[in-house]
């Protein structure tokens, strides 16, 4: 497969499909053949990068009909009905992938459609990945994206299918011809679809008489993503200084484990504390632990513990001349965005609680996205700073419940007519509460912030005012956080003996110590070890983590 | 009537302008319907090719006069091919309708001549139905598919496989029969026939099949099922309005003014291709005559997959179902229905507006949605110039053409619960749906003798201990058998369970486990329930202003389990609703002018916190839980989960938690995977176990014991024992039988049920153990509690074996022991008669001087001691294979307690305590007491042993050995 052929495939994928069909006429499983062929063609990362990426900066309108594109997307809706297509036209040519019979050919045989040639294809709806950080997008799509147009492209006509319709995004109808693993695409999965872009009537408008067209991607092959989209090694390895490219990923040279993890960790905590938490390092360390928490297992449930940062001052009063929406986001939001590939900030107010919907809901056979329909691995920062006195209406109550359920069980209910189904999520939550505890949410972990009144304004300083560390430092921070998110910690026999013994004696001394405490200590200590990039939990780390938790409890009490 | 359809004439029934030709035949739709089909699908075994024609029977709103397209099946130049097989099917079906009687056992010889019914005696139900159709002006003949299979399996199979192909033939068969038995009914206005034959309208008859053996889900519909007769189930999510659909159009030629009748409309608006007037030659200019065209009612409903059929993590699929004539308005939004009919392919809505012109024969479906006939009745003013639009090919989508709608709950066989006269067929049907390895695994499980306890071990593996609760959960998943009295009253089979316990004792984990295990389970919290409601809510639709009912948690869990955490914190209104749901299995709604009774057939799994945070053992269960007695009594089982604070269990819990964090799912590694367990439970639920007479006797006896217990006030019941508990016991027995995959309930199952119930309702609160009182009670023969006697019967299956074994042991020792101690000390009735002696020996002297310290320990301590002793003994047994000498055991205990013992007095106290403890354990069937040397009891050394024993006993006291009672599960005893 020469580069030329590859170029041709990028230029005119339809022709390649047709040629392939000619070569393999009568193959019983042609769609799989296509998938394999193209997947192989673009196997190497370099070749793959050659495929133009479809994203907010390059929306579908900027491509010509029939172009080959890759689209990193979140599967939003899989409830669309399957479609039938003519896999073989009357003249023996290939059908599907947006290839239709020319009018002249079809006229002769209009009434004699051979139903035996009909095949099914699955249709789903995908949107650009919500909560994705800019740096993550750049890393995945390459920096060769055309200079960002000043106006973030106005969102698709079906903005309600994106969790945060106010933000720019792309929504596309996906047609999958290879049906082997089609059931494996679940809602909120992040997948890169590679296929032929065109415009077709949208299968969503079941109930409407007039069908609007929607950009449609006829999928050739797909690529699934690691939970963090941009994987980083665990334990951390040192970067080669050139270009800041990760050695272990780009080449086979043995990775040298980084020596300075503990130091980087301290620097990271200090940076978070100074930039976003008024210098409170203790709270910053808890934020760090929350950022690396994820669902480790559902059976038994080992879920990320939600964290409440209490006594977090409300945003400084906005001059009455400013529009309401100008209430500033906590600076922590920007800081998390710089560190994490997937993070989102939810600024709660009674108005937003009562008006928006947190859960996806199917209306007229069309699944509207909910605010919480976020890809797995998102860190959600919930700010209660905007809440004022007032009435929480029914929808607000339901929204609060939905978020509480995400925190407690990592499931999100999707509402369908006459039924609701819980779908798994993996969203680590950090709640910024004004009072001693959160107004709405129960959380296992709670830590008060100790910021001097003078520092309050700095908690809400604008994004631009954040002192971004030098590139290398920032890369190291990201390696630490993202790597820890992907890592696992082993609890060796010795440590577990120690933990058990300690628990038993703790119970002897104090009956108020419950198994729940042990569960929390285990969770925290494992996160602590992860944050140190230690693949095994040592007794020492356990003790430190426990002391760390005890310190927190002392502060709360 | 002239049903000359067999030799379908090539030309349409046309009525030329009155001047040019007389009407050839009174229009008879039969043949005309069949013809177009037959001329195209001969070769297609699946009958696919005619789908399009039928499927697209769409009275397009745009008659488009200019559409000059070749329509081969309308063209007279296309040779008509006869479908010989179809004719045969028609004949066979006619015979079936003519001859079928309910009593038929053997297939009668088919009628040789169609005209002569060769019916046997007995009611010809289908002929009767034809008469009824006339009386009630119905046009649909309902055929039980079971009858069809019974009488003519070949026909049934042919119909199933190629339903779509044979559909016109079976309809013609009905038409023929109506023509024969109710000829007048054939025409809508028979009296007008004489005057104006042109305006004669003939009726369309439909055949509706029902009671197909298998009901598929929407997800099962694959392309290979197209055209076959099948049943699917789903929940109706929306219904279109009912609209007329054009079946046969009458057209006036705009050139010569001639009338063309009965142009069949195949899912699309179809004009005659050529004016039959030989001198006209018009192909394009037609005008629809509404008054002479034939219409039928038409409705499209959208159905959505039933929640129980959706694979985890997937979204529900939807499908359009097309209903016609008498079926319209049979399904309402929210109904769970079973549709019988066929899966078809129709050109997609979405190609509307764009499709390549020549393909316009296949009209978009949305045309219909637009109210097809409304448009077509307006006449020819349709969209023109479709041809000029786009070059895109059509897209196709699937729909379901239904001939029958039934309420899924009323659907006889394939009840969602997988029971009710399903019997063998259901069991087999489920077995057939499994893959080979799955089936093998299932068979392995069924054959296992100890499957019950192994299943229990695999329930909620994340929770450490609590075997009894797990037992209860397993039985809840199994469920009892739902019954219906002859009067039509439903008796619930669902088992309701309540777990009461200290905070952070994994109550919620049980609830969450059940919810993750069962697709049809809903988790809700009593505290938060008022927001969304356990019951249904009446909600006003913002757009339409209509009030609709929104399902509450109980309704969502219909046919499943509703897990309610913090049950005690529930609203009063919700408590009332729960009350109704638990007993009547319905929920009543009376809000905003809506009065409805909705099904809520759920098992309730509740978790409640004790009043005051911690469970107070001094108080009764009732006093510990904030629940009313009526609600309490509706729970079949109560479990109390306590936060035991002792080193050993703490260590175990710690180990468990740490291991979960270390190894995740490997740590808990249940014997059976969740999937295997789910399959087993689904399989087991197909059983409907029945009581054996022996079991019924045991049941009566156990109930008597419970009642007597209750009446005597000896037990500390939480509520009065009533028939409700008898029902509970039956349900539990049924569930246990199901867990064992048995169709019969044996006495052993009843005993297990009894012991569960007893532990649940009576042993729930354990007061402190007062040994003195215990013994006193034991001495007074008359005072023996009935429960004690039940112990002797043995509590459960193992219990029976045990008592047999034990009496055997006793017998063996009869000679030796009696020689030693005299008859008084060792009568087979264990504890009671032996009590006084050892007490005198050991406790006596030391305690004399002081006022006797009462031998009272807390139940907590009792349980701790009990598990300590049982574990130790079982360990010794494992190592040595023998029991343990009493003195040795006491020494071991005292050594254990050495540190705590301060003085001699205490030592004596402990010594007495352990002695009494042992005695009580024997009495409670935790230990067995054996007098003499165990080794000697082996049969070969029988004589020797008795000799030795005599010697032993001569030396002093007889040696007493203790062994763990065989019925004690050493694994679980610590958690009881």
HADDOCK unambig.tbl for C-alpha pairs under 7 A between the chains (distance, minus, plus):
assign (segid A and resid 78 and name CA) (segid B and resid 315 and name CA) 6.23 0.50 0.50
assign (segid A and resid 79 and name CA) (segid B and resid 315 and name CA) 5.43 0.50 0.50
assign (segid A and resid 79 and name CA) (segid B and resid 316 and name CA) 6.06 0.50 0.50
assign (segid A and resid 79 and name CA) (segid B and resid 317 and name CA) 5.55 0.50 0.50
assign (segid A and resid 81 and name CA) (segid B and resid 317 and name CA) 6.72 0.50 0.50
assign (segid A and resid 81 and name CA) (segid B and resid 318 and name CA) 6.50 0.50 0.50
assign (segid A and resid 83 and name CA) (segid B and resid 396 and name CA) 5.92 0.50 0.50
assign (segid A and resid 83 and name CA) (segid B and resid 397 and name CA) 4.96 0.50 0.50
assign (segid A and resid 84 and name CA) (segid B and resid 395 and name CA) 6.19 0.50 0.50
assign (segid A and resid 84 and name CA) (segid B and resid 396 and name CA) 4.55 0.50 0.50
assign (segid A and resid 84 and name CA) (segid B and resid 397 and name CA) 5.30 0.50 0.50
assign (segid A and resid 85 and name CA) (segid B and resid 395 and name CA) 5.63 0.50 0.50
assign (segid A and resid 85 and name CA) (segid B and resid 396 and name CA) 6.00 0.50 0.50
assign (segid A and resid 100 and name CA) (segid B and resid 392 and name CA) 5.73 0.50 0.50
assign (segid A and resid 100 and name CA) (segid B and resid 393 and name CA) 4.96 0.50 0.50
assign (segid A and resid 101 and name CA) (segid B and resid 392 and name CA) 6.97 0.50 0.50
assign (segid A and resid 101 and name CA) (segid B and resid 393 and name CA) 5.74 0.50 0.50
assign (segid A and resid 102 and name CA) (segid B and resid 391 and name CA) 6.14 0.50 0.50
assign (segid A and resid 103 and name CA) (segid B and resid 356 and name CA) 5.74 0.50 0.50
assign (segid A and resid 103 and name CA) (segid B and resid 391 and name CA) 5.34 0.50 0.50
assign (segid A and resid 107 and name CA) (segid B and resid 358 and name CA) 4.84 0.50 0.50
assign (segid A and resid 107 and name CA) (segid B and resid 359 and name CA) 6.68 0.50 0.50
assign (segid A and resid 110 and name CA) (segid B and resid 358 and name CA) 5.90 0.50 0.50
assign (segid A and resid 110 and name CA) (segid B and resid 359 and name CA) 4.83 0.50 0.50
assign (segid A and resid 111 and name CA) (segid B and resid 359 and name CA) 6.90 0.50 0.50
assign (segid A and resid 111 and name CA) (segid B and resid 361 and name CA) 6.78 0.50 0.50
assign (segid A and resid 114 and name CA) (segid B and resid 49 and name CA) 6.90 0.50 0.50
assign (segid A and resid 115 and name CA) (segid B and resid 48 and name CA) 6.13 0.50 0.50
assign (segid A and resid 115 and name CA) (segid B and resid 49 and name CA) 6.14 0.50 0.50
assign (segid A and resid 186 and name CA) (segid B and resid 313 and name CA) 6.43 0.50 0.50
assign (segid A and resid 186 and name CA) (segid B and resid 314 and name CA) 6.38 0.50 0.50
assign (segid A and resid 201 and name CA) (segid B and resid 350 and name CA) 5.26 0.50 0.50
assign (segid A and resid 201 and name CA) (segid B and resid 351 and name CA) 6.99 0.50 0.50
assign (segid A and resid 202 and name CA) (segid B and resid 350 and name CA) 6.72 0.50 0.50
assign (segid A and resid 203 and name CA) (segid B and resid 350 and name CA) 6.62 0.50 0.50
assign (segid A and resid 209 and name CA) (segid B and resid 366 and name CA) 6.10 0.50 0.50
assign (segid A and resid 209 and name CA) (segid B and resid 370 and name CA) 6.71 0.50 0.50
assign (segid A and resid 211 and name CA) (segid B and resid 350 and name CA) 6.23 0.50 0.50
assign (segid A and resid 297 and name CA) (segid B and resid 664 and name CA) 6.62 0.50 0.50
assign (segid A and resid 299 and name CA) (segid B and resid 665 and name CA) 6.28 0.50 0.50
assign (segid A and resid 300 and name CA) (segid B and resid 462 and name CA) 5.95 0.50 0.50
assign (segid A and resid 300 and name CA) (segid B and resid 664 and name CA) 6.52 0.50 0.50
assign (segid A and resid 300 and name CA) (segid B and resid 665 and name CA) 6.20 0.50 0.50
assign (segid A and resid 397 and name CA) (segid B and resid 531 and name CA) 6.90 0.50 0.50
assign (segid A and resid 417 and name CA) (segid B and resid 237 and name CA) 6.23 0.50 0.50
assign (segid A and resid 418 and name CA) (segid B and resid 334 and name CA) 6.33 0.50 0.50
assign (segid A and resid 418 and name CA) (segid B and resid 551 and name CA) 6.56 0.50 0.50
assign (segid A and resid 419 and name CA) (segid B and resid 556 and name CA) 6.63 0.50 0.50
assign (segid A and resid 423 and name CA) (segid B and resid 313 and name CA) 5.81 0.50 0.50
assign (segid A and resid 490 and name CA) (segid B and resid 662 and name CA) 6.21 0.50 0.50
assign (segid A and resid 491 and name CA) (segid B and resid 662 and name CA) 5.34 0.50 0.50
assign (segid A and resid 496 and name CA) (segid B and resid 658 and name CA) 6.39 0.50 0.50
assign (segid A and resid 500 and name CA) (segid B and resid 651 and name CA) 6.23 0.50 0.50
assign (segid A and resid 500 and name CA) (segid B and resid 654 and name CA) 5.27 0.50 0.50
assign (segid A and resid 500 and name CA) (segid B and resid 655 and name CA) 6.15 0.50 0.50
assign (segid A and resid 503 and name CA) (segid B and resid 654 and name CA) 6.75 0.50 0.50
assign (segid A and resid 504 and name CA) (segid B and resid 647 and name CA) 6.11 0.50 0.50
assign (segid A and resid 504 and name CA) (segid B and resid 650 and name CA) 5.75 0.50 0.50
assign (segid A and resid 504 and name CA) (segid B and resid 651 and name CA) 5.83 0.50 0.50
assign (segid A and resid 516 and name CA) (segid B and resid 504 and name CA) 6.50 0.50 0.50
assign (segid A and resid 519 and name CA) (segid B and resid 657 and name CA) 6.55 0.50 0.50
